[in-house]
Amino acid sequence: MQRIRFELEPDRDHVELNQLLKLAGLCDSGGMGKAIVASGAVSVDGQVELRKTCKIRPGQRVALEGVEIEVLATGA
């Protein structure tokens, strides 16, 4: 499984799931990210997540098609 470490911007405590997929380079736009989440292909901490804009916080792990994103606080 490919692993990506994603560090939140200093002034943020979360990122929306669809935006995380875009910022991590797994899709081209937030709209495409919403469609991927709605399809049931994304899991957060091992559970399928269907809420397109759910808040992803440091310490959580997001998985999509063999890629796992670890979300970190700035400076972690």
N, CA, C, O and CB atoms as a CASP TS submission, in Angstrom:
PFRMAT TS
TARGET T0000
AUTHOR 0000-0000-0000
METHOD Language model
MODEL 1
PARENT N/A
ATOM      1  N   MET     1       0.845  -1.188   0.000  1.00  0.00           N
ATOM      2  CA  MET     1       0.000   0.000   0.000  1.00  0.00           C
ATOM      3  C   MET     1       0.883   1.242   0.000  1.00  0.00           C
ATOM      4  O   MET     1       1.807   1.353   0.806  1.00  0.00           O
ATOM      5  CB  MET     1      -0.958   0.004   1.223  1.00  0.00           C
ATOM      6  N   GLN     2       0.601   2.164  -0.897  1.00  0.00           N
ATOM      7  CA  GLN     2       1.326   3.434  -0.943  1.00  0.00           C
ATOM      8  C   GLN     2       0.849   4.310   0.213  1.00  0.00           C
ATOM      9  O   GLN     2      -0.346   4.367   0.504  1.00  0.00           O
ATOM     10  CB  GLN     2       1.116   4.158  -2.317  1.00  0.00           C
ATOM     11  N   ARG     3       1.778   4.984   0.863  1.00  0.00           N
ATOM     12  CA  ARG     3       1.430   5.853   1.996  1.00  0.00           C
ATOM     13  C   ARG     3       1.816   7.301   1.679  1.00  0.00           C
ATOM     14  O   ARG     3       2.894   7.579   1.156  1.00  0.00           O
ATOM     15  CB  ARG     3       2.140   5.374   3.298  1.00  0.00           C
ATOM     16  N   ILE     4       0.910   8.197   2.010  1.00  0.00           N
ATOM     17  CA  ILE     4       1.130   9.631   1.830  1.00  0.00           C
ATOM     18  C   ILE     4       0.975  10.291   3.190  1.00  0.00           C
ATOM     19  O   ILE     4       0.002  10.041   3.902  1.00  0.00           O
ATOM     20  CB  ILE     4       0.132  10.247   0.778  1.00  0.00           C
ATOM     21  N   ARG     5       1.933  11.130   3.549  1.00  0.00           N
ATOM     22  CA  ARG     5       1.819  11.916   4.783  1.00  0.00           C
ATOM     23  C   ARG     5       1.363  13.311   4.375  1.00  0.00           C
ATOM     24  O   ARG     5       2.035  13.998   3.606  1.00  0.00           O
ATOM     25  CB  ARG     5       3.191  11.964   5.588  1.00  0.00           C
ATOM     26  N   PHE     6       0.214  13.718   4.899  1.00  0.00           N
ATOM     27  CA  PHE     6      -0.361  15.019   4.561  1.00  0.00           C
ATOM     28  C   PHE     6      -0.373  15.893   5.797  1.00  0.00           C
ATOM     29  O   PHE     6      -0.998  15.555   6.802  1.00  0.00           O
ATOM     30  CB  PHE     6      -1.791  14.869   3.984  1.00  0.00           C
ATOM     31  N   GLU     7       0.318  17.012   5.720  1.00  0.00           N
ATOM     32  CA  GLU     7       0.412  17.931   6.860  1.00  0.00           C
ATOM     33  C   GLU     7      -0.564  19.082   6.664  1.00  0.00           C
ATOM     34  O   GLU     7      -0.545  19.752   5.631  1.00  0.00           O
ATOM     35  CB  GLU     7       1.864  18.468   7.027  1.00  0.00           C
ATOM     36  N   LEU     8      -1.420  19.310   7.663  1.00  0.00           N
ATOM     37  CA  LEU     8      -2.372  20.416   7.607  1.00  0.00           C
ATOM     38  C   LEU     8      -1.650  21.752   7.629  1.00  0.00           C
ATOM     39  O   LEU     8      -0.557  21.869   8.182  1.00  0.00           O
ATOM     40  CB  LEU     8      -3.361  20.334   8.771  1.00  0.00           C
ATOM     41  N   GLU     9      -2.263  22.748   7.027  1.00  0.00           N
ATOM     42  CA  GLU     9      -1.711  24.100   7.078  1.00  0.00           C
ATOM     43  C   GLU     9      -1.726  24.579   8.530  1.00  0.00           C
ATOM     44  O   GLU     9      -2.577  24.147   9.308  1.00  0.00           O
ATOM     45  CB  GLU     9      -2.518  25.077   6.156  1.00  0.00           C
ATOM     46  N   PRO    10      -0.802  25.461   8.905  1.00  0.00           N
ATOM     47  CA  PRO    10      -0.672  25.881  10.311  1.00  0.00           C
ATOM     48  C   PRO    10      -1.948  26.439  10.940  1.00  0.00           C
ATOM     49  O   PRO    10      -2.164  26.258  12.138  1.00  0.00           O
ATOM     50  CB  PRO    10       0.395  26.911  10.414  1.00  0.00           C
ATOM     51  N   ASP    11      -2.791  27.107  10.166  1.00  0.00           N
ATOM     52  CA  ASP    11      -3.978  27.742  10.732  1.00  0.00           C
ATOM     53  C   ASP    11      -5.228  26.865  10.655  1.00  0.00           C
ATOM     54  O   ASP    11      -6.330  27.354  10.903  1.00  0.00           O
ATOM     55  CB  ASP    11      -4.237  29.043  10.024  1.00  0.00           C
ATOM     56  N   ARG    12      -5.082  25.582  10.319  1.00  0.00           N
ATOM     57  CA  ARG    12      -6.239  24.701  10.158  1.00  0.00           C
ATOM     58  C   ARG    12      -6.183  23.526  11.128  1.00  0.00           C
ATOM     59  O   ARG    12      -5.107  23.002  11.418  1.00  0.00           O
ATOM     60  CB  ARG    12      -6.319  24.187   8.722  1.00  0.00           C
ATOM     61  N   ASP    13      -7.352  23.114  11.628  1.00  0.00           N
ATOM     62  CA  ASP    13      -7.398  21.943  12.506  1.00  0.00           C
ATOM     63  C   ASP    13      -8.050  20.752  11.807  1.00  0.00           C
ATOM     64  O   ASP    13      -8.127  19.661  12.371  1.00  0.00           O
ATOM     65  CB  ASP    13      -8.157  22.274  13.796  1.00  0.00           C
ATOM     66  N   HIS    14      -8.526  20.969  10.561  1.00  0.00           N
ATOM     67  CA  HIS    14      -9.126  19.880   9.794  1.00  0.00           C
ATOM     68  C   HIS    14      -9.084  20.207   8.297  1.00  0.00           C
ATOM     69  O   HIS    14      -8.791  21.334   7.898  1.00  0.00           O
ATOM     70  CB  HIS    14     -10.586  19.627  10.256  1.00  0.00           C
ATOM     71  N   VAL    15      -9.381  19.201   7.490  1.00  0.00           N
ATOM     72  CA  VAL    15      -9.554  19.383   6.057  1.00  0.00           C
ATOM     73  C   VAL    15     -10.760  18.541   5.657  1.00  0.00           C
ATOM     74  O   VAL    15     -10.947  17.441   6.176  1.00  0.00           O
ATOM     75  CB  VAL    15      -8.256  18.976   5.248  1.00  0.00           C
ATOM     76  N   GLU    16     -11.575  19.047   4.743  1.00  0.00           N
ATOM     77  CA  GLU    16     -12.726  18.281   4.288  1.00  0.00           C
ATOM     78  C   GLU    16     -12.252  17.115   3.430  1.00  0.00           C
ATOM     79  O   GLU    16     -11.286  17.240   2.678  1.00  0.00           O
ATOM     80  CB  GLU    16     -13.709  19.176   3.500  1.00  0.00           C
ATOM     81  N   LEU    17     -12.933  15.992   3.547  1.00  0.00           N
ATOM     82  CA  LEU    17     -12.506  14.762   2.890  1.00  0.00           C
ATOM     83  C   LEU    17     -12.334  14.929   1.386  1.00  0.00           C
ATOM     84  O   LEU    17     -11.318  14.504   0.837  1.00  0.00           O
ATOM     85  CB  LEU    17     -13.497  13.665   3.165  1.00  0.00           C
ATOM     86  N   ASN    18     -13.303  15.537   0.709  1.00  0.00           N
ATOM     87  CA  ASN    18     -13.178  15.697  -0.739  1.00  0.00           C
ATOM     88  C   ASN    18     -11.977  16.567  -1.112  1.00  0.00           C
ATOM     89  O   ASN    18     -11.323  16.318  -2.125  1.00  0.00           O
ATOM     90  CB  ASN    18     -14.456  16.304  -1.311  1.00  0.00           C
ATOM     91  N   GLN    19     -11.687  17.576  -0.308  1.00  0.00           N
ATOM     92  CA  GLN    19     -10.538  18.445  -0.569  1.00  0.00           C
ATOM     93  C   GLN    19      -9.223  17.721  -0.287  1.00  0.00           C
ATOM     94  O   GLN    19      -8.231  17.944  -0.981  1.00  0.00           O
ATOM     95  CB  GLN    19     -10.629  19.720   0.280  1.00  0.00           C
ATOM     96  N   LEU    20      -9.211  16.867   0.717  1.00  0.00           N
ATOM     97  CA  LEU    20      -8.011  16.091   1.020  1.00  0.00           C
ATOM     98  C   LEU    20      -7.624  15.220  -0.169  1.00  0.00           C
ATOM     99  O   LEU    20      -6.448  15.135  -0.525  1.00  0.00           O
ATOM    100  CB  LEU    20      -8.230  15.222   2.269  1.00  0.00           C
ATOM    101  N   LEU    21      -8.611  14.573  -0.781  1.00  0.00           N
ATOM    102  CA  LEU    21      -8.319  13.730  -1.940  1.00  0.00           C
ATOM    103  C   LEU    21      -7.698  14.551  -3.061  1.00  0.00           C
ATOM    104  O   LEU    21      -6.782  14.089  -3.742  1.00  0.00           O
ATOM    105  CB  LEU    21      -9.594  13.036  -2.437  1.00  0.00           C
ATOM    106  N   LYS    22      -8.197  15.770  -3.253  1.00  0.00           N
ATOM    107  CA  LYS    22      -7.645  16.663  -4.283  1.00  0.00           C
ATOM    108  C   LYS    22      -6.233  17.117  -3.904  1.00  0.00           C
ATOM    109  O   LYS    22      -5.316  17.044  -4.723  1.00  0.00           O
ATOM    110  CB  LYS    22      -8.564  17.894  -4.484  1.00  0.00           C
ATOM    111  N   LEU    23      -6.059  17.582  -2.674  1.00  0.00           N
ATOM    112  CA  LEU    23      -4.758  18.100  -2.244  1.00  0.00           C
ATOM    113  C   LEU    23      -3.678  17.020  -2.208  1.00  0.00           C
ATOM    114  O   LEU    23      -2.496  17.315  -2.384  1.00  0.00           O
ATOM    115  CB  LEU    23      -4.883  18.736  -0.875  1.00  0.00           C
ATOM    116  N   ALA    24      -4.080  15.781  -1.981  1.00  0.00           N
ATOM    117  CA  ALA    24      -3.126  14.669  -1.958  1.00  0.00           C
ATOM    118  C   ALA    24      -2.826  14.150  -3.362  1.00  0.00           C
ATOM    119  O   ALA    24      -1.996  13.257  -3.536  1.00  0.00           O
ATOM    120  CB  ALA    24      -3.662  13.534  -1.090  1.00  0.00           C
ATOM    121  N   GLY    25      -3.504  14.712  -4.361  1.00  0.00           N
ATOM    122  CA  GLY    25      -3.237  14.335  -5.743  1.00  0.00           C
ATOM    123  C   GLY    25      -3.958  13.079  -6.211  1.00  0.00           C
ATOM    124  O   GLY    25      -3.580  12.489  -7.223  1.00  0.00           O
ATOM    125  N   LEU    26      -5.002  12.659  -5.477  1.00  0.00           N
ATOM    126  CA  LEU    26      -5.725  11.451  -5.855  1.00  0.00           C
ATOM    127  C   LEU    26      -6.889  11.725  -6.796  1.00  0.00           C
ATOM    128  O   LEU    26      -7.489  10.792  -7.329  1.00  0.00           O
ATOM    129  CB  LEU    26      -6.231  10.757  -4.624  1.00  0.00           C
ATOM    130  N   CYS    27      -7.212  12.997  -7.006  1.00  0.00           N
ATOM    131  CA  CYS    27      -8.218  13.391  -7.994  1.00  0.00           C
ATOM    132  C   CYS    27      -7.915  14.824  -8.425  1.00  0.00           C
ATOM    133  O   CYS    27      -7.100  15.513  -7.811  1.00  0.00           O
ATOM    134  CB  CYS    27      -9.679  13.266  -7.414  1.00  0.00           C
ATOM    135  N   ASP    28      -8.586  15.257  -9.487  1.00  0.00           N
ATOM    136  CA  ASP    28      -8.278  16.565 -10.073  1.00  0.00           C
ATOM    137  C   ASP    28      -9.047  17.741  -9.485  1.00  0.00           C
ATOM    138  O   ASP    28      -8.637  18.891  -9.641  1.00  0.00           O
ATOM    139  CB  ASP    28      -8.536  16.515 -11.522  1.00  0.00           C
ATOM    140  N   SER    29     -10.162  17.460  -8.809  1.00  0.00           N
ATOM    141  CA  SER    29     -10.971  18.562  -8.281  1.00  0.00           C
ATOM    142  C   SER    29     -11.747  18.119  -7.052  1.00  0.00           C
ATOM    143  O   SER    29     -11.875  16.927  -6.773  1.00  0.00           O
ATOM    144  CB  SER    29     -11.937  19.085  -9.351  1.00  0.00           C
ATOM    145  N   GLY    30     -12.261  19.101  -6.322  1.00  0.00           N
ATOM    146  CA  GLY    30     -13.092  18.799  -5.166  1.00  0.00           C
ATOM    147  C   GLY    30     -14.373  18.094  -5.578  1.00  0.00           C
ATOM    148  O   GLY    30     -14.867  17.223  -4.862  1.00  0.00           O
ATOM    149  N   GLY    31     -14.914  18.471  -6.737  1.00  0.00           N
ATOM    150  CA  GLY    31     -16.120  17.816  -7.245  1.00  0.00           C
ATOM    151  C   GLY    31     -15.879  16.349  -7.553  1.00  0.00           C
ATOM    152  O   GLY    31     -16.718  15.497  -7.263  1.00  0.00           O
ATOM    153  N   MET    32     -14.725  16.061  -8.143  1.00  0.00           N
ATOM    154  CA  MET    32     -14.380  14.671  -8.418  1.00  0.00           C
ATOM    155  C   MET    32     -14.187  13.923  -7.102  1.00  0.00           C
ATOM    156  O   MET    32     -14.551  12.752  -6.988  1.00  0.00           O
ATOM    157  CB  MET    32     -13.102  14.582  -9.291  1.00  0.00           C
ATOM    158  N   GLY    33     -13.612  14.606  -6.106  1.00  0.00           N
ATOM    159  CA  GLY    33     -13.439  14.013  -4.785  1.00  0.00           C
ATOM    160  C   GLY    33     -14.779  13.644  -4.170  1.00  0.00           C
ATOM    161  O   GLY    33     -14.917  12.583  -3.562  1.00  0.00           O
ATOM    162  N   LYS    34     -15.779  14.532  -4.329  1.00  0.00           N
ATOM    163  CA  LYS    34     -17.117  14.252  -3.809  1.00  0.00           C
ATOM    164  C   LYS    34     -17.698  13.002  -4.465  1.00  0.00           C
ATOM    165  O   LYS    34     -18.306  12.172  -3.789  1.00  0.00           O
ATOM    166  CB  LYS    34     -18.048  15.457  -4.038  1.00  0.00           C
ATOM    167  N   ALA    35     -17.513  12.865  -5.774  1.00  0.00           N
ATOM    168  CA  ALA    35     -18.042  11.706  -6.496  1.00  0.00           C
ATOM    169  C   ALA    35     -17.368  10.412  -6.028  1.00  0.00           C
ATOM    170  O   ALA    35     -18.021   9.378  -5.895  1.00  0.00           O
ATOM    171  CB  ALA    35     -17.848  11.887  -8.013  1.00  0.00           C
ATOM    172  N   ILE    36     -16.070  10.480  -5.783  1.00  0.00           N
ATOM    173  CA  ILE    36     -15.336   9.295  -5.315  1.00  0.00           C
ATOM    174  C   ILE    36     -15.833   8.882  -3.935  1.00  0.00           C
ATOM    175  O   ILE    36     -16.041   7.696  -3.677  1.00  0.00           O
ATOM    176  CB  ILE    36     -13.811   9.571  -5.274  1.00  0.00           C
ATOM    177  N   VAL    37     -16.023   9.857  -3.049  1.00  0.00           N
ATOM    178  CA  VAL    37     -16.517   9.556  -1.709  1.00  0.00           C
ATOM    179  C   VAL    37     -17.923   8.964  -1.800  1.00  0.00           C
ATOM    180  O   VAL    37     -18.220   7.971  -1.137  1.00  0.00           O
ATOM    181  CB  VAL    37     -16.515  10.828  -0.822  1.00  0.00           C
ATOM    182  N   ALA    38     -18.790   9.569  -2.617  1.00  0.00           N
ATOM    183  CA  ALA    38     -20.173   9.099  -2.755  1.00  0.00           C
ATOM    184  C   ALA    38     -20.244   7.671  -3.296  1.00  0.00           C
ATOM    185  O   ALA    38     -21.215   6.959  -3.041  1.00  0.00           O
ATOM    186  CB  ALA    38     -20.953  10.033  -3.671  1.00  0.00           C
ATOM    187  N   SER    39     -19.218   7.251  -4.041  1.00  0.00           N
ATOM    188  CA  SER    39     -19.213   5.905  -4.613  1.00  0.00           C
ATOM    189  C   SER    39     -18.930   4.818  -3.572  1.00  0.00           C
ATOM    190  O   SER    39     -19.110   3.632  -3.847  1.00  0.00           O
ATOM    191  CB  SER    39     -18.185   5.825  -5.719  1.00  0.00           C
ATOM    192  N   GLY    40     -18.486   5.226  -2.371  1.00  0.00           N
ATOM    193  CA  GLY    40     -18.185   4.259  -1.314  1.00  0.00           C
ATOM    194  C   GLY    40     -16.774   3.712  -1.374  1.00  0.00           C
ATOM    195  O   GLY    40     -16.461   2.724  -0.710  1.00  0.00           O
ATOM    196  N   ALA    41     -15.913   4.349  -2.169  1.00  0.00           N
ATOM    197  CA  ALA    41     -14.546   3.852  -2.357  1.00  0.00           C
ATOM    198  C   ALA    41     -13.565   4.334  -1.297  1.00  0.00           C
ATOM    199  O   ALA    41     -12.424   3.873  -1.263  1.00  0.00           O
ATOM    200  CB  ALA    41     -14.045   4.261  -3.704  1.00  0.00           C
ATOM    201  N   VAL    42     -13.985   5.251  -0.435  1.00  0.00           N
ATOM    202  CA  VAL    42     -13.075   5.864   0.536  1.00  0.00           C
ATOM    203  C   VAL    42     -13.391   5.368   1.948  1.00  0.00           C
ATOM    204  O   VAL    42     -14.554   5.270   2.339  1.00  0.00           O
ATOM    205  CB  VAL    42     -13.172   7.409   0.475  1.00  0.00           C
ATOM    206  N   SER    43     -12.345   5.060   2.698  1.00  0.00           N
ATOM    207  CA  SER    43     -12.547   4.712   4.104  1.00  0.00           C
ATOM    208  C   SER    43     -11.719   5.640   4.985  1.00  0.00           C
ATOM    209  O   SER    43     -10.631   6.079   4.611  1.00  0.00           O
ATOM    210  CB  SER    43     -12.171   3.230   4.369  1.00  0.00           C
ATOM    211  N   VAL    44     -12.260   5.924   6.156  1.00  0.00           N
ATOM    212  CA  VAL    44     -11.583   6.762   7.152  1.00  0.00           C
ATOM    213  C   VAL    44     -11.435   5.909   8.404  1.00  0.00           C
ATOM    214  O   VAL    44     -12.420   5.437   8.972  1.00  0.00           O
ATOM    215  CB  VAL    44     -12.385   8.107   7.451  1.00  0.00           C
ATOM    216  N   ASP    45     -10.195   5.721   8.820  1.00  0.00           N
ATOM    217  CA  ASP    45      -9.903   4.883   9.991  1.00  0.00           C
ATOM    218  C   ASP    45     -10.556   3.499   9.869  1.00  0.00           C
ATOM    219  O   ASP    45     -11.060   2.953  10.850  1.00  0.00           O
ATOM    220  CB  ASP    45     -10.388   5.580  11.276  1.00  0.00           C
ATOM    221  N   GLY    46     -10.538   2.945   8.657  1.00  0.00           N
ATOM    222  CA  GLY    46     -11.021   1.588   8.430  1.00  0.00           C
ATOM    223  C   GLY    46     -12.514   1.440   8.187  1.00  0.00           C
ATOM    224  O   GLY    46     -12.994   0.325   7.981  1.00  0.00           O
ATOM    225  N   GLN    47     -13.259   2.544   8.208  1.00  0.00           N
ATOM    226  CA  GLN    47     -14.711   2.507   7.995  1.00  0.00           C
ATOM    227  C   GLN    47     -15.070   3.279   6.730  1.00  0.00           C
ATOM    228  O   GLN    47     -14.571   4.383   6.515  1.00  0.00           O
ATOM    229  CB  GLN    47     -15.464   3.094   9.218  1.00  0.00           C
ATOM    230  N   VAL    48     -15.930   2.708   5.896  1.00  0.00           N
ATOM    231  CA  VAL    48     -16.367   3.410   4.687  1.00  0.00           C
ATOM    232  C   VAL    48     -17.011   4.726   5.088  1.00  0.00           C
ATOM    233  O   VAL    48     -17.843   4.770   5.994  1.00  0.00           O
ATOM    234  CB  VAL    48     -17.358   2.541   3.856  1.00  0.00           C
ATOM    235  N   GLU    49     -16.622   5.795   4.409  1.00  0.00           N
ATOM    236  CA  GLU    49     -17.138   7.138   4.714  1.00  0.00           C
ATOM    237  C   GLU    49     -17.870   7.670   3.487  1.00  0.00           C
ATOM    238  O   GLU    49     -17.290   7.740   2.403  1.00  0.00           O
ATOM    239  CB  GLU    49     -15.980   8.114   5.138  1.00  0.00           C
ATOM    240  N   LEU    50     -19.133   8.042   3.646  1.00  0.00           N
ATOM    241  CA  LEU    50     -19.940   8.553   2.549  1.00  0.00           C
ATOM    242  C   LEU    50     -20.218  10.052   2.659  1.00  0.00           C
ATOM    243  O   LEU    50     -20.801  10.641   1.748  1.00  0.00           O
ATOM    244  CB  LEU    50     -21.238   7.804   2.489  1.00  0.00           C
ATOM    245  N   ARG    51     -19.809  10.671   3.763  1.00  0.00           N
ATOM    246  CA  ARG    51     -20.007  12.124   3.916  1.00  0.00           C
ATOM    247  C   ARG    51     -18.886  12.832   3.169  1.00  0.00           C
ATOM    248  O   ARG    51     -17.723  12.767   3.567  1.00  0.00           O
ATOM    249  CB  ARG    51     -20.030  12.553   5.438  1.00  0.00           C
ATOM    250  N   LYS    52     -19.238  13.497   2.100  1.00  0.00           N
ATOM    251  CA  LYS    52     -18.248  14.083   1.195  1.00  0.00           C
ATOM    252  C   LYS    52     -17.366  15.145   1.849  1.00  0.00           C
ATOM    253  O   LYS    52     -16.184  15.269   1.526  1.00  0.00           O
ATOM    254  CB  LYS    52     -18.946  14.686   0.015  1.00  0.00           C
ATOM    255  N   THR    53     -17.946  15.900   2.761  1.00  0.00           N
ATOM    256  CA  THR    53     -17.192  16.997   3.374  1.00  0.00           C
ATOM    257  C   THR    53     -16.926  16.755   4.859  1.00  0.00           C
ATOM    258  O   THR    53     -16.769  17.703   5.628  1.00  0.00           O
ATOM    259  CB  THR    53     -17.944  18.309   3.196  1.00  0.00           C
ATOM    260  N   CYS    54     -16.876  15.486   5.258  1.00  0.00           N
ATOM    261  CA  CYS    54     -16.600  15.231   6.679  1.00  0.00           C
ATOM    262  C   CYS    54     -15.215  15.785   7.030  1.00  0.00           C
ATOM    263  O   CYS    54     -14.311  15.810   6.195  1.00  0.00           O
ATOM    264  CB  CYS    54     -16.681  13.696   7.001  1.00  0.00           C
ATOM    265  N   LYS    55     -15.073  16.220   8.258  1.00  0.00           N
ATOM    266  CA  LYS    55     -13.832  16.843   8.710  1.00  0.00           C
ATOM    267  C   LYS    55     -12.807  15.777   9.074  1.00  0.00           C
ATOM    268  O   LYS    55     -13.057  14.919   9.920  1.00  0.00           O
ATOM    269  CB  LYS    55     -14.094  17.766   9.912  1.00  0.00           C
ATOM    270  N   ILE    56     -11.663  15.844   8.430  1.00  0.00           N
ATOM    271  CA  ILE    56     -10.567  14.925   8.702  1.00  0.00           C
ATOM    272  C   ILE    56      -9.544  15.683   9.542  1.00  0.00           C
ATOM    273  O   ILE    56      -9.080  16.756   9.159  1.00  0.00           O
ATOM    274  CB  ILE    56      -9.928  14.368   7.371  1.00  0.00           C
ATOM    275  N   ARG    57      -9.204  15.113  10.680  1.00  0.00           N
ATOM    276  CA  ARG    57      -8.316  15.786  11.639  1.00  0.00           C
ATOM    277  C   ARG    57      -7.000  15.027  11.784  1.00  0.00           C
ATOM    278  O   ARG    57      -6.902  13.868  11.382  1.00  0.00           O
ATOM    279  CB  ARG    57      -9.006  15.918  13.014  1.00  0.00           C
ATOM    280  N   PRO    58      -5.987  15.679  12.359  1.00  0.00           N
ATOM    281  CA  PRO    58      -4.697  14.995  12.558  1.00  0.00           C
ATOM    282  C   PRO    58      -4.875  13.675  13.293  1.00  0.00           C
ATOM    283  O   PRO    58      -5.658  13.569  14.237  1.00  0.00           O
ATOM    284  CB  PRO    58      -3.729  15.893  13.337  1.00  0.00           C
ATOM    285  N   GLY    59      -4.137  12.677  12.843  1.00  0.00           N
ATOM    286  CA  GLY    59      -4.190  11.358  13.445  1.00  0.00           C
ATOM    287  C   GLY    59      -5.095  10.394  12.698  1.00  0.00           C
ATOM    288  O   GLY    59      -5.021   9.182  12.902  1.00  0.00           O
ATOM    289  N   GLN    60      -5.948  10.928  11.835  1.00  0.00           N
ATOM    290  CA  GLN    60      -6.833  10.055  11.078  1.00  0.00           C
ATOM    291  C   GLN    60      -6.129   9.554   9.820  1.00  0.00           C
ATOM    292  O   GLN    60      -5.197  10.178   9.313  1.00  0.00           O
ATOM    293  CB  GLN    60      -8.136  10.790  10.711  1.00  0.00           C
ATOM    294  N   ARG    61      -6.608   8.399   9.329  1.00  0.00           N
ATOM    295  CA  ARG    61      -6.061   7.796   8.120  1.00  0.00           C
ATOM    296  C   ARG    61      -7.186   7.587   7.117  1.00  0.00           C
ATOM    297  O   ARG    61      -8.253   7.071   7.449  1.00  0.00           O
ATOM    298  CB  ARG    61      -5.348   6.453   8.439  1.00  0.00           C
ATOM    299  N   VAL    62      -6.924   8.000   5.886  1.00  0.00           N
ATOM    300  CA  VAL    62      -7.894   7.893   4.803  1.00  0.00           C
ATOM    301  C   VAL    62      -7.321   6.941   3.762  1.00  0.00           C
ATOM    302  O   VAL    62      -6.156   7.058   3.382  1.00  0.00           O
ATOM    303  CB  VAL    62      -8.220   9.298   4.178  1.00  0.00           C
ATOM    304  N   ALA    63      -8.138   6.001   3.302  1.00  0.00           N
ATOM    305  CA  ALA    63      -7.673   5.025   2.318  1.00  0.00           C
ATOM    306  C   ALA    63      -8.546   5.050   1.076  1.00  0.00           C
ATOM    307  O   ALA    63      -9.768   5.178   1.153  1.00  0.00           O
ATOM    308  CB  ALA    63      -7.658   3.620   2.921  1.00  0.00           C
ATOM    309  N   LEU    64      -7.881   4.924  -0.086  1.00  0.00           N
ATOM    310  CA  LEU    64      -8.564   4.875  -1.375  1.00  0.00           C
ATOM    311  C   LEU    64      -7.713   4.061  -2.332  1.00  0.00           C
ATOM    312  O   LEU    64      -6.591   4.453  -2.653  1.00  0.00           O
ATOM    313  CB  LEU    64      -8.828   6.306  -1.937  1.00  0.00           C
ATOM    314  N   GLU    65      -8.230   2.944  -2.786  1.00  0.00           N
ATOM    315  CA  GLU    65      -7.613   2.140  -3.840  1.00  0.00           C
ATOM    316  C   GLU    65      -6.108   1.923  -3.653  1.00  0.00           C
ATOM    317  O   GLU    65      -5.316   2.272  -4.528  1.00  0.00           O
ATOM    318  CB  GLU    65      -7.855   2.793  -5.166  1.00  0.00           C
ATOM    319  N   GLY    66      -5.724   1.359  -2.535  1.00  0.00           N
ATOM    320  CA  GLY    66      -4.328   1.026  -2.306  1.00  0.00           C
ATOM    321  C   GLY    66      -3.442   2.179  -1.858  1.00  0.00           C
ATOM    322  O   GLY    66      -2.223   2.028  -1.768  1.00  0.00           O
ATOM    323  N   VAL    67      -4.042   3.324  -1.578  1.00  0.00           N
ATOM    324  CA  VAL    67      -3.294   4.486  -1.090  1.00  0.00           C
ATOM    325  C   VAL    67      -3.852   4.864   0.275  1.00  0.00           C
ATOM    326  O   VAL    67      -5.067   4.964   0.448  1.00  0.00           O
ATOM    327  CB  VAL    67      -3.384   5.695  -2.093  1.00  0.00           C
ATOM    328  N   GLU    68      -2.961   5.073   1.249  1.00  0.00           N
ATOM    329  CA  GLU    68      -3.379   5.518   2.578  1.00  0.00           C
ATOM    330  C   GLU    68      -2.771   6.882   2.849  1.00  0.00           C
ATOM    331  O   GLU    68      -1.568   7.085   2.686  1.00  0.00           O
ATOM    332  CB  GLU    68      -2.959   4.497   3.676  1.00  0.00           C
ATOM    333  N   ILE    69      -3.623   7.815   3.266  1.00  0.00           N
ATOM    334  CA  ILE    69      -3.177   9.165   3.614  1.00  0.00           C
ATOM    335  C   ILE    69      -3.202   9.293   5.115  1.00  0.00           C
ATOM    336  O   ILE    69      -4.237   9.083   5.747  1.00  0.00           O
ATOM    337  CB  ILE    69      -4.065  10.256   2.947  1.00  0.00           C
ATOM    338  N   GLU    70      -2.061   9.639   5.691  1.00  0.00           N
ATOM    339  CA  GLU    70      -1.981   9.897   7.132  1.00  0.00           C
ATOM    340  C   GLU    70      -1.997  11.412   7.316  1.00  0.00           C
ATOM    341  O   GLU    70      -1.128  12.111   6.795  1.00  0.00           O
ATOM    342  CB  GLU    70      -0.682   9.247   7.777  1.00  0.00           C
ATOM    343  N   VAL    71      -2.975  11.916   8.049  1.00  0.00           N
ATOM    344  CA  VAL    71      -3.112  13.352   8.250  1.00  0.00           C
ATOM    345  C   VAL    71      -2.368  13.747   9.521  1.00  0.00           C
ATOM    346  O   VAL    71      -2.577  13.173  10.590  1.00  0.00           O
ATOM    347  CB  VAL    71      -4.610  13.765   8.330  1.00  0.00           C
ATOM    348  N   LEU    72      -1.502  14.733   9.377  1.00  0.00           N
ATOM    349  CA  LEU    72      -0.652  15.182  10.480  1.00  0.00           C
ATOM    350  C   LEU    72      -0.894  16.639  10.807  1.00  0.00           C
ATOM    351  O   LEU    72      -1.286  17.421   9.941  1.00  0.00           O
ATOM    352  CB  LEU    72       0.813  14.967  10.144  1.00  0.00           C
ATOM    353  N   ALA    73      -0.663  17.004  12.057  1.00  0.00           N
ATOM    354  CA  ALA    73      -0.672  18.413  12.443  1.00  0.00           C
ATOM    355  C   ALA    73       0.620  19.044  11.935  1.00  0.00           C
ATOM    356  O   ALA    73       1.616  18.351  11.730  1.00  0.00           O
ATOM    357  CB  ALA    73      -0.818  18.584  14.001  1.00  0.00           C
ATOM    358  N   THR    74       0.600  20.334  11.737  1.00  0.00           N
ATOM    359  CA  THR    74       1.794  21.032  11.280  1.00  0.00           C
ATOM    360  C   THR    74       2.946  20.803  12.237  1.00  0.00           C
ATOM    361  O   THR    74       2.789  20.947  13.449  1.00  0.00           O
ATOM    362  CB  THR    74       1.521  22.527  11.130  1.00  0.00           C
ATOM    363  N   GLY    75       4.089  20.451  11.706  1.00  0.00           N
ATOM    364  CA  GLY    75       5.289  20.238  12.517  1.00  0.00           C
ATOM    365  C   GLY    75       5.371  18.869  13.152  1.00  0.00           C
ATOM    366  O   GLY    75       6.309  18.599  13.902  1.00  0.00           O
ATOM    367  N   ALA    76       4.421  17.997  12.876  1.00  0.00           N
ATOM    368  CA  ALA    76       4.444  16.646  13.474  1.00  0.00           C
ATOM    369  C   ALA    76       5.445  15.748  12.770  1.00  0.00           C
ATOM    370  O   ALA    76       5.596  14.584  13.140  1.00  0.00           O
ATOM    371  CB  ALA    76       3.051  16.005  13.419  1.00  0.00           C
TER
END
